[in-house]
């Protein structure tokens, strides 16, 4: 066991800071994705990002940076395919995910002779966060919060009624791409926190929790962020003290919170 003394270590404090930043942006972007029925985009972009990470290792370039570029390119590709398959828009997500998984497996196979820690990117390696990683995460957090703050009314309209937004003159295509790109950025920097296989949970489960208890758009956004932060902070502390996998602990806590909220809602309805 690590024990409580881990809280005072520098690497754990970096992990806490990185986790708290992601605990804001991931649920925030995930909320818009869930309402637009694009929950699976998280899995898709995370798998494509892993392919970029693998290429970064092979080229000797900052892996998260290359993964970020891959995710952004994939977000543009998804939007393009969504327009090509209007009736079957979910096909775009399935196609890009398949390509991302295939490319990642190929690159990891090529890189067997290199020192590539695959598991740390699949399941997260928050304790290995460096100062430069925090700068990247911080920059993405500031960008996401600034964009949402300035465009919240437009995002609200597009999220709930894309056709009405188009009729009112909003550049719907631009906003769709913007949301996809911001999501790609968040996912790319979240991979080290919870891993590519679990990042979708950090995007979607806080949003699912907010839909259970919140009664307005504002309440839903705030609830999603609060749940995300609570799970990240508690998960990191529990994982640190009892030497557990941080990513898995965070996700299981999110699921536990969701189940608790569902049970409470059921109890309230039964009592009413």
N, C-alpha and C positions, 0 to 999 in steps of 0.2 A: 504494500500500500504506500501511496505517496504521502498521505496525511495532510493535515491542514497547512503545513508549512509550505506546500506547493503554491499557495496563494501569493506568497511574498516573492516568488521567483520571477525573474525578468521574462522568461519565455511564456509563463502562464499569464502574466499581465498583458503581453502582446496578444496572446490568444483571446483574452477577455475583450480587449479593445477591438480586435478584428471581428470577433463574434457579435459584439454589440452593434457595430456598424452594419453588418450583414443582417442582423436581427431587425433593423429598420427597413432596409431597401428590399430585401427578398419578399417579405410579406406584403409590402406596399405594391410592388410590381405584380406579385402573384394574385393580389386582389382583383386587379384589372383583367388579368388573364382568365381567372375563374369566371368572372361575370361575362366575359366574351366567349366562354366555352372553348378556351384554348389551354386548358390545364396541362395537356401533354407536351406543350412546347418546351417546358422546362427539361423534361427527359431528353428531348430531341437536341436542344442546343448544348446540353451538358455532354452528351455523347460526341457531338461534333467538336466541342471544345477539347475533349480528351484527345482526339486525333491531333489537334493543334499542339497540345502539350507534348505528345509523343514526337512530333516533328521538331519541336523546339529542343528536345533532348538530343535528337539526331544531329541538328545543326549547331548545337552549342549556344543557342539563343535562349533568352529568358522564357521558360516554358509557358507560364501563365499569360505572358504577352502574346505569344503565338496562338495560344488557345483562345484568347480574347478576339483576335483577328478572325480566326476560323468561325467563331460563334456569330460575329457580326455579318460575315459573308453568308452564313447559313440563314440568318434572319432575313436578309434580302431575298435569298432563294425561296424561302417559305412564302413570303409575300407574293413573289412572282408566280409560284405554283398555285397559290390560293386563288389567284385571278384566273389562271388557266383551267382550274377545276372548281368553278364556282359552286356547283351543286354538291361536289364531294370535296369540300375544302380540307377535311381531315387527311386526305390523301397526301397533301403536301408535307404534313408532319411525319407521316409514316415513311415517305420516300427519303426525306432528308435524314431521319433517324437511322434508317437502314444503311445509307451511305456513310454516315458518321461512324457507326459501329464497325462496318467493314473496313474503312480506312484506318481506324484506330487499331484494330486487331492486326492489320497488315504492317503498320508502322511499329507496333510493339514487337512483332515477330522479327522485323528487320533489326530492331535495336536490342535484341537479346544479348549481344556482346557488350552493350553499354551498361552503365550503372543507372538503370531506369527503375525507379521505385513505383511500380504500377499501382500497388495497393494504396499508397498514400493519396493518389489522385482518384481512385475509385471509391474509397471509403473516408477520405479526408485526412489531413495531417496538420491540424490547427496548431499543434505545439511546435511546429517547425516554421511558423510564420516569422519572416524577417522584417526589419524596419522598412525596406523598400516595398515589401508586400503591403504593409499598412498604408504606405503612401498611395499605392494604387487603389486599395480598397477605399481609402478616405476620399480620393478624387472622384471615384465612381459614386460614392454616397452623396457627395456635395452636388454632383451633376444631376443625379436622379431626383433629389429633393428640390433642387432649383427648378427643374423642368416641370415637375408635378405642381409645385407651388404657383408657377406662372401660367400653367395651362390646365388647371384643375377643372374649370367650367367646360372647356372643350373636350377634355378627356371624359368627363361625366356624360356629356351628350353622345359622344361616339360609342362609349361603352354600352349605353342603354338603348340607343336608337341610331344606328349608323346611317340609315336611309334619311332620317330627319336631319342629321348632321350634314349630309351631302346636299340636301335641298336648301338648307340654310346658308350654304356657300362655304362651309368649312372644307379645307383640302384633306379629305378623308384618307387618301392614299399616303399623304405625308405623315399624318398622325399614326396610321397603321405601321408604317416603317419605323417611326420614332419609338413607338411602344416596343416593337420587336428588337430594335437596336439596344434600347435601355435594358430590356430583359436579358439580352445576350451579354451585356456588360456585367450585370448583377450575377448571372449564372457563372460567368468566367471567374470572377473573384470569390464566388461562394464555394467553388470546388475544393479549395484547401480547408474550408471550414467543416463541411459535412460530406464531401466527396461527390463524384459524378452520379453515383447510383442512388444517392439520397437527397440530392439538391432539390428535386421536384417537391419533396415533402415540405421543405422550408418555404417554398413558394405557395403551395396550395392548402396545407392544413390550417395555418392561421386564418386564411380567408374562409375556409369551411367553418371554423370556430366562430368567426364574426357573423356569418350568415345565420348561425343558430340563435345568437342572443341579441344582435344589434337591430335597431328599428329604423335606422336612417343611414344614408350614405356616409355621412360624417362619422357616426358611431361605428359603422362597419370598418372604415379605414383605421380609426383609432384602436378598435378592438383587435384587428389583425396584427397591428404593430406591437401592441402590448403583449399579446399571446406569443408572438415571435421572440420578443426580448426576454420574456419570462422563461421560455423554454431554453433559449440559448444560454442565458446566465445560469439558470439552475442546472442545466445539462452539463455545462463546463465545470461547475463546482463539484457536482456529484462524480463526474468522470475523473476529475483531478484527484479528489480525495480517495476514491475507491479504485483508482487505476483501471477505468473502463474506457471503451472506445467513445470518444467525444461525439462524433457524428451520429452514431447509433443511439447514444443516450439522449441526445437532443430530439431526434425523430420520435423515439418511443415516448418521451415526455409530451411531445405535441399530440400524439395519438391519445395518450392518457387524458390530456386536457380536453380534447374533442369528445371523448367518450363521457367524461364527467359532465360536460355541458349538455350533451344529449340526454343524459340521465336526469339532470336537474330540470331541463325543459319538460321532459316527460312527467316528472313528479309534479311540476307546477300545473301542467294541463290536467293531470289526474286529480289534483287537489281542487282545481277550479271547477 
